[in-house]
Amino acid sequence: MQQQRDILALAQRRLRGGIGTHFEVSQAEVPLPETERRIEVIDEEIQLTRNLLAALAGKGP
């Protein structure tokens, strides 16, 4: 995620400096929302797995 943010920041700096394009900035922005959504899903899966392991071990979540 941080790498994608860094790429976006670089594209924005290049645009401001006159050597980048709006297309490059747009291309750098595209994957961010999907990555954020995937991280949320993975975090939920981790929590569910922890709860399952706790239940299997006879402990509460």
Sequence and secondary structure as in RCSB ss.txt:
>XXXX:A:sequence
MQQQRDILALAQRRLRGGIGTHFEVSQAEVPLPETERRIEVIDEEIQLTRNLLAALAGKGP
>XXXX:A:secstr
 HHHHHHHHHHHHHHHTTSS HHHHHHHHTHHHHHHHHHHHHHHHHHHHHHHHHHHTT   
